[in-house]
Amino acid sequence: MNFNIRVEEYHPVGTVTFKEVHADINDFIAFSPDYDTPFETNFQAKLDAVKGIVTAKFYVSELSGLTNTLKVDTDQVYRKLNFLDRYIKLAKSSLTKAPNLFGIKAVRTQARRGNVEGMEIAFANLFGNVDIPINLAAIKAKGLTDAAYAELKALAAKIIDDNVKQEFYKTEKATAIEANWVLFDDLLETIKDVQETGKTLYKGVNKAKTDAYTMTVVLERMRHERNAVTTEAEKIKGTCAVYVNCDDESGNPLEDMTVTVVQYGLKLQTDEDGTGYFEAVKNDPDDIVDILIEGDGFISQTVKGVKLEAGGQVDVDVVMVAAADSGDSGTTTTTDNS
């Protein structure tokens, strides 16, 4: 493809060029009968054909719908997991392993990150542990119903299935574009033709019009305008997601620990999984930060040198040491090596 034009730019560049030639059509027709009727009609038809492929309306709508559905379904997972988690803890004395080893935390973590592939693996581990006959009987004895467990399994299967569909529609959209390059090439030839004639007509006479028919100028203007709009996605490029996972020395998650990103004064409490989640920590002016973890009954701990990558995520795993009976409230310091 010439001019380093991107696939998403064919239609807007074509639209801008069409508007210019429409305004100057009398000059073009006077120059050559090639631009008389039905030239504009044919040009518009080429634009319409490419727009239908680029937007891939069906696939885009399906993708949007599936994205929304995945979010809603993932949000529903938390409540169902909370119930299962509580039943597992109530049945702990009769289980084959400790409640914190069943895998509830892993499912929640992957759901929070929107990692459906990770959720699939985590769900398989969780269900594998629950479905052990001894475990399932003990958990049911504490109140888990067949219907509630079936609903959770069905929801997990639906999330995984919708994720597969989403990937399918992404592939189909890309395939639709690839299979119709001839239409893109046809439109580009018309754009090039109009621009060449436009420059011939106005070069040395009208600079503004000459620029309007110059591909590099059109692309530069279009990209500048697009870059001037700061989207939510662009904003997040300068931030990093930070997960701080707090367990005690026995591997049990610690809820209500206070976690602080020292350099920025960001502070929150860990959830029932012992996780403190900062969705967007700036990596400017400080891209290396210290994480302070504090909680009643535990020695405060500071993890130093946590590296923040723009648009990325970092996991900080902390084992909190219980304070001595004497009321030890000292502080330990570790260096992050992740």
N, C-alpha and C positions, 0 to 999 in steps of 0.2 A: 504494500500500500504506500502511496506517495505522500509527501508533505508531513509524514509522521502523524497523520490524523488517526485518532482513536475511534473505535467502533461507535461509542456513544456520541461522537461529535459529528458523524455523517449527517444526521437529520437536522440538528441546529445550524450547522454550516450551510446545509442546503436550503434551509428556511430563510436564513439571512440573505443568501445569494438570490433566492427567488424574489424576495421583497424588493431587492435592488433592481433586478432586471424588470420587474413589473412596473416600477416607477419610471424606468428609462426605456420602456419597450418601444416607444416611437423612434428613439435614436437607434435601437438595435435593428428594427425593421427597415429603417432607412439605409442602414449599413448593409443588410443582407436579408433576402426573403426567407432565409432559414429560420428566422425568429418570428415569422408571422404565424397566425393560427394554423395548426394546433400546438405550437411550441409550448406555450405556458401550461396548457392542459396536460400535455405529456410530462412536463417537468413536475407538476403537482402530483400526478399519478405515481411517479417514481418516489417522491417524498412520502406519500401515503404508504406505499409498499414497504419501504424501509422502516417507517415508524412502527408499523404493525409487527415487524420482526424484532426490532430493538426493544420495544416495550414488552413484547411477548405477553400481551394483556392477560391471557388465560393463566399462564404460569406465574406471572407477577401476583395476580389476585390469589392464586392458590398458595403461593409462598407466604403472602401476607397473612392469609387466613390461618395457615398452619403455624406460623410464628406466634400469632396471638393465642391460638389453641394450646400450643406447647407451654406458653407462659401461664395460662390459666390452670392447666392440668398440673404443672409443676408446683404452683402455689397450693393446690389441693393436697399435694403429697405431704406437706409439712404436718397438717392436722392429723391425717391418718397415721403418719409415722409417730406422732406424739402419743396417740392412743396405744399403738403397738409397743412403743418404748416403755410406757408405764406398766403395761401388762407383763412385759418381759422382766422388768425390775421387781414387780410383785412376786413373780414366780422364781426368783433367783436361786432360792435354796434347792429347787428341784431340777435345775437346768444342767446341761452337760458342760457348759462353760459360763464364764462371767458375763453379765449383761452387756458390758462395754465391748465385748468381743463379737457380738452378734452382727455388727455392721451398720447399725442405725446411723451413726455419725458419718460414715462414708457416704451413705445415700444423701443425707442432708447437705454435706459439703459439695458433692457433685451437682446437686440440684441448685444450690446457691450460685454455683459458677456457670450454670447453664450448659454443663458438659453432659449431654445425653449419652454419649458413648460410655463415659465414666459411670453414669447412673445405671446403665445396663449391667455393667460388671458388678457394681455395688449391690444392686437389687438381687442379682443371682446369688451372691454370697449371703445376703440377708435371708432370702427365702430358703436357701439351702440349710441354714442354721435353724430357722424356725420350723421347717418341715421334718426335722428329725423327730420321729414319733414321741419320744420321751418329752422333748421340748414343747412340741405342739400341744400335747395333752396337758402339760403343766400350765402353759400360757392360756389355753382355753378355760381351764379351771378357774383362772383369775378373772375371766369375763370376756375374752376375745371370742366373737361369734364367727361362725363360718361365713356369714354374709359380709361382715366387715373385712375379713381377711381376703375374701374373694374380690371385693371392691378394690382393695389396695393392689392386688395382683393384676386386676384388669386395667387399672389406671396406669400401672407401670408398663404393661404391654402396649397400651395405647400411645403413651409417650414415645416409646421406642419405635413403634410402627409409624407414627407421624414424623418422627425424625428421618426415617428411611424415605418416606414420601417427599419430605422437604429436599433431601439430597437429590432425589429423582427429578424433581421439578427444576432444580438448579442446573442439572445436566441437560435436561430437555431444552431449557432456554438457550444454553450455550450451543447445543446441537442445532437448534433452529437457526441461529445466526450463522454458524459455520456452513450449514447446508445451503444457505442462500446468499453466499458472497457475490454471486453474479449480479444480484440486485443492487448491492452496495457499489460494486464496480461500475454498474450502469449509471447510477446516480452521480458517482464521482466524475465520470466522463462528462456528464452534462454540466456539473459545477465548474469543472476545469474549462470547458468550452465557453461558458458564459463569462468566466473571469478573464480569460484571454482576450475575448472581444471587448469586454469592458475596459481593460487596461489599454487596448488599442485605441478605443474611442476617446478616453479621457486623460491619458498620460501626457503631461506637459500642458494640459488645459485646465484640469480640475483635480487637485491633489486629493481632496476628500473622497471624490468618487473613485479615483484610482486606488486609494487605500481600501475602499469598500469592496473592490474586486481583486484584492491581493490576499491569497490564502494565508500567508504568514501573519499578516496584520489581523485578519479576521480571527484566526486561532488565538493570537496573543490577547486580543481584546476579550474574547470569550472566556479564556482561562483566567484572566485577571479578574473579571467580574465574578466568576465562580469561586475563586480563591478569596475574594473579598468578603464572602458570606461565611461566617464561622459557624459550622454545624456542630451538633452535639458530639458527633463522632470525632471531629477535629479537636474539640476541646479536650477530650479524654486522652489524646495522644501524649499530653504532657503530664499524665498521672499514672499511678501504679496501684493496683489492688493489693492489699496486704492482709494476709490471714495469719492470725496469731493463735496457735493451738496450745491450750494449757491443760496438762494432766498432772495428777499427783504421782508420787513415786510408785504407786501400784498400777498406774496406767488408767486411772479413772478420770474422766473429764471434770474440770473444775468450772462451775458456773459462778457468775458474779465476781470474777476477778476484774480488777480495773487495769485496762491496757492503755498506755499513752505513747503516742509518737512524739518524742521529746521535742524535736526541733520545731514542730508545727503546733504543739499543744493540743493535738487531737486526742480525744479520750472517749472510751466506751467500756461497756461491761461484756464479759464473755457470756455466750448463751448456754443452753443446756448441754451442748456438745463441747463446751469448754473453748469455743472459738470466738475470737474477737475479729470482726470483719470490717476493714476500712475499704470502702468501694473505690475511693479516688484520693490517693495521697500525692501531692505535687512532687515532682522531681526537680523543681526549680524554686528557690536557689539551692536547696540541699538535695542531692540525689543519694546521699549516704546518711542514714538516720539511726537513732537509738530507740529501742522499744523498752519501756518500763512496764513491768507487770507487778501488781500489788494485790494483796487480799488478806482478809482476816485469817489469822492462824498460819500464815505462810511467810517465809522470808522473801522480801522483795527482790526482784531480779531484773537486771538491765541487760538486754541483748544489744551489743554495740556493732556498728558497721553494717547495718542492713542496707543492701544496694537496691535502689529503686530504678526499674527500667520503664521508660515511657511506653504506655500501652500494654504493659505486661502485668505479671502478678508474682508475688513472692510469698512463700510459706515460712513462718517462723514457729518451730516446735519447741515448747518450753516444758520442762519438768520442774514443778514447784516443790520446794522442800519445806516440810512442816516446821514451824517455829518451835523451839524448845519450850518446855513447860514454864521455864523461868521468864517467859515473855520475850524471848529473842525476836527482835524485829529488824535484824540486820539486813544488809543488801549484798547480793552476789552479782558478779558481772561476768558475762560471757561474750565471746566474739562470734558473730554470724559467719559461717563458712560456706553458706549455700551459694 
